[in-house]
Amino acid sequence: MALKGSCHCGGTTFELSEAPREVTRCTCSFCSKRGSLWAYYKPEQFQLTSPPEQVATYRWGSKTIQHHFCATCGCGTYTETPDWSTGEPDFDNPKISINARLFDDFDLEAVPVTVIDGKNLW
């Protein structure tokens, strides 16, 4: 089942190959201020369907992760990141983290939320 999503103004739109089975809430300073719930995908499962010029990018700290947001309305949309499941960045296995709050026609309350203690991990 394909899943679609968009920012508030509709300037940034995307499609995913499937709905998430769970989402993550990270407690790091950036994620907690942004208020996102993250769904993780392989790059081939994600397709940006709006012009890439509509996407702005923020990088902080190590500049390893690209935090994307709509250049018009400012909604945090997705990130491009290495896999961090081992505690170290695995650049050979990139991930796309999607702000699940932006999904269209999806019951976000129906999936479990896993909390990551990013405040103390990085």
HUSULKA-V327466 format. One record per helix or strand of 3 or more residues. SS is the DSSP state (H for helix, E for strand). FROM is the first residue (numbers start at 1). TO is the last residue. If there is no record, write none. Layout:
ss: (SS | SS)
from: (FROM | FROM)
to: (TO | TO)
//
This chain:
ss: (E | E | E | H | E | H | E | H | E | E | E | E | H | H | E | H)
from: (3 | 13 | 22 | 29 | 38 | 43 | 46 | 52 | 55 | 66 | 76 | 90 | 100 | 108 | 112 | 118)
to: (6 | 16 | 26 | 34 | 41 | 45 | 48 | 54 | 58 | 70 | 83 | 99 | 102 | 110 | 116 | 121)
//
